[in-house]
Amino acid sequence: MSSFLTDAVVVGFVLGFMIFIHELGHFLAAKSFGVRVLVFSLGFGKRLFGLKRGDTDYRVSALPFGGYVKMAGDDPAEVREGESGEFLAKPRWQRFVVVIMGPAMNVALAIGLLTALYRYHFQKPAYMEQLARVGDVELDSPAARSGIQAGDLITRLDGMSNPKWEDIEVETLTTVDEPIPVEIQRDGKKLELAVSPQAKGPNRIGDAGWYPYVPGTIDTIEPGLPASQAGLKAGDQIVAVDGKRVYFWPRVAYILQNGNGKEVDLTIAREGQELDVHLKPVLTEVHGEKVWRIGVAFRSSMVVRQLPWGKALTSSLQDNLRNSLATFDVLGKILTRRMSTRSLSGPIGIAQLSGEAYRAGMAELLMFTCFISLQLGIFNLLPIPVLDGGVILLLLVESLIRRDLSLEVKERFAQVGIVFLLLLAVFVMYNDIIKTFRPS
């Protein structure tokens, strides 16, 4: 219950802030063109509280699923008074700017907030910025069946030369049951393979069963346990277990657990030299669970630094562009039934993710806020009736035919949009419930 309440409060704050920024974009653009704004509302339905200044009623309404700006003369079905301050009395280009400023503010917020975060706290796993070397491969996974091996260097992925591991992750997550051409370098030779990620997890996103190269560099040694007794030191790197090279440090723990206490030979890299160490794991209790251990903690692979403003902005633009392209890629694959609709998340899923980001720390919460702001901007630009993208579509059509569409056409267009959005809301809520109670 405590976790549920935390998730609800955090998602309320995040979405409320996103909606406020979105509607502020419409509001400022409308004001700049002399349009009278009658209502600035966070939420829909009955007015709960607020204040009125000038022509505008600033309010919070009962239903917290969105918000709106009500402008004079923005409803074609209403009788217009012919005032210059009416929305529909303005030139189409001005109406276009008023409409597009909502999504534009969300995109700008995602870029600006991420830039500020990167300026003072740029954090990523070190392997994300390195060339994509495979550290480990799950047994009977798509990568294993394709012939990928630990230690392989991916030199080309689906036409992308020298990809980084973050490129690998995006391509893998957004591809299901389709072959991805992969060129690898192994022992000085180049091999051309194809990996077909399979749907996995409650979101049914792509998974290839491969992991990045993350070396097992020892950070601390626990006194009295086998590693300490064998003379291991902080800074040593475990490069092999029982003669087999290890490129992904969790593999060491996996081998120890599956060995059930069997003695192991470790190859240690220290000051440019390799030495062999023989030791026997011991069974200890960790968080109430019995595990086989040798008494080492591995060094974090996270990179944390501050970026200059120029570099921070460049990194923010790159990350937001990558997320935008991935979003359109996923939407296209869902529409063509190449990805499961379970990859979509509604209010419940967003609340759960918000709570997880909050518990992970302020940096994670800010990054999640940027992501949601970007998604909100993209969603509102889709050519769906009632959304900003639908209004923009009508304005473009009217500009091309050089006349206003009839009231009947606009009403039918809006009705279709309302029905679609209601069905979509019901579907994503059902989707979230299914993923919560049936995670596999």
DAZIRA-V605625 format. One record per residue. OMEGA is omega in degrees with one decimal (* if undefined). Layout:
# DAZIRA-V605625
<<OMEGA> <OMEGA>>
This chain:
# DAZIRA-V605625
<<178.3> <178.8> <179.8> <-179.6> <177.3> <179.4> <-177.8> <-179.2> <-177.6> <-179.0> <176.4> <179.0> <-177.3> <-178.1> <177.9> <178.7> <179.5> <-179.1> <177.9> <179.5> <180.0> <-178.3> <176.3> <176.9> <176.8> <-175.4> <-177.5> <178.9> <178.9> <179.8> <-177.9> <178.9> <176.7> <176.8> <178.1> <178.0> <-176.3> <-176.8> <169.7> <-171.1> <166.8> <-175.3> <-179.9> <174.6> <-173.4> <176.6> <178.0> <178.3> <179.6> <177.3> <-179.0> <176.3> <-176.6> <179.8> <-167.8> <173.7> <177.8> <-171.0> <167.9> <-175.4> <-167.7> <-175.9> <-171.7> <-176.5> <177.4> <-178.8> <-179.3> <171.6> <178.9> <-178.7> <177.5> <175.8> <179.8> <178.7> <-177.9> <-179.7> <-179.7> <176.7> <-179.5> <-178.6> <177.6> <179.5> <178.3> <-179.8> <178.6> <-177.8> <-176.2> <176.3> <-178.6> <176.5> <-176.7> <-177.5> <177.0> <176.7> <177.9> <-180.0> <179.4> <-177.0> <-173.5> <-178.0> <176.4> <176.6> <-179.0> <178.5> <178.0> <178.0> <179.4> <178.4> <179.1> <-179.5> <-176.8> <-178.6> <178.8> <176.2> <179.4> <178.8> <-179.3> <179.4> <-176.0> <-178.8> <175.9> <-175.4> <176.3> <170.7> <-176.4> <-176.9> <-179.6> <-175.6> <-178.1> <174.4> <-170.5> <173.2> <-179.0> <-179.7> <-177.9> <-179.7> <177.9> <176.6> <177.0> <176.0> <176.4> <179.4> <-179.5> <-179.4> <179.2> <179.1> <176.8> <-179.9> <175.3> <-178.5> <178.7> <175.5> <179.6> <-177.3> <177.7> <179.3> <176.7> <178.0> <-179.6> <-178.2> <177.4> <-179.1> <170.8> <-174.8> <177.1> <173.8> <178.5> <-177.2> <-179.9> <-178.6> <-178.8> <-177.4> <-175.2> <179.1> <-179.4> <175.5> <174.4> <-177.9> <173.8> <177.6> <-177.6> <173.3> <-178.8> <174.1> <-177.9> <179.5> <177.7> <180.0> <177.0> <179.5> <177.4> <-177.5> <175.7> <-179.2> <179.2> <179.8> <178.7> <-179.9> <-177.0> <175.5> <-177.9> <-180.0> <178.7> <177.6> <-174.8> <177.3> <-178.6> <179.8> <175.4> <-175.9> <-176.2> <174.8> <177.4> <-174.1> <-179.5> <178.4> <-176.0> <179.7> <179.8> <177.4> <179.9> <-177.1> <173.9> <-179.4> <-171.7> <-178.1> <178.7> <-179.6> <-179.5> <176.5> <177.3> <-177.0> <172.7> <-176.6> <174.1> <178.4> <176.3> <-175.4> <179.0> <174.9> <-177.7> <175.8> <-179.5> <-176.9> <179.6> <-178.4> <-174.8> <-168.1> <176.1> <177.9> <178.9> <179.1> <179.8> <-179.6> <-179.7> <-178.7> <-178.8> <178.3> <177.9> <175.5> <179.3> <177.7> <-177.6> <173.8> <178.8> <171.5> <-174.1> <172.6> <-178.6> <176.7> <175.1> <179.2> <177.3> <177.6> <-178.1> <-179.5> <179.1> <179.2> <-178.5> <178.5> <177.2> <-179.4> <179.6> <-179.5> <178.6> <-179.1> <176.5> <-178.2> <178.8> <179.9> <175.5> <-174.5> <171.6> <174.0> <175.9> <170.6> <-176.2> <-176.9> <178.3> <179.5> <-178.5> <174.0> <179.4> <178.9> <175.9> <-179.1> <170.4> <-175.7> <-179.1> <179.1> <178.7> <178.4> <179.5> <179.5> <178.2> <179.0> <180.0> <-178.2> <178.5> <176.4> <178.5> <179.3> <179.1> <179.8> <178.2> <179.0> <179.1> <178.1> <180.0> <178.9> <178.7> <-179.1> <175.9> <-179.5> <179.2> <175.2> <175.6> <172.4> <-179.1> <175.5> <178.3> <175.4> <176.1> <177.4> <176.9> <-176.8> <-178.6> <179.3> <179.1> <178.4> <179.3> <179.1> <177.9> <179.3> <178.6> <179.1> <178.7> <-179.1> <179.5> <178.9> <-175.9> <-179.7> <179.1> <179.6> <178.9> <178.3> <177.8> <177.6> <177.0> <-179.2> <-179.7> <178.4> <177.9> <180.0> <178.5> <177.7> <179.9> <-178.1> <-178.7> <177.3> <178.1> <-175.8> <179.3> <178.5> <-179.5> <176.8> <179.5> <179.1> <176.7> <177.7> <178.2> <178.3> <178.5> <179.1> <178.3> <178.1> <179.7> <177.1> <180.0> <-178.1> <175.9> <173.5> <178.5> <173.5> <-178.4> <179.3> <-179.3> <179.5> <-179.0> <179.2> <178.6> <179.2> <179.8> <-180.0> <177.0> <-179.8> <-179.8> <179.0> <-179.3> <-178.1> <176.7> <178.2> <179.4> <179.9> <178.7> <-177.2> <-177.1> <175.8> <177.3> <178.7> <179.9> <-179.2> <179.2> <-178.3> <179.8> <-175.1> <175.0> <-172.0> <-176.6> <*>>
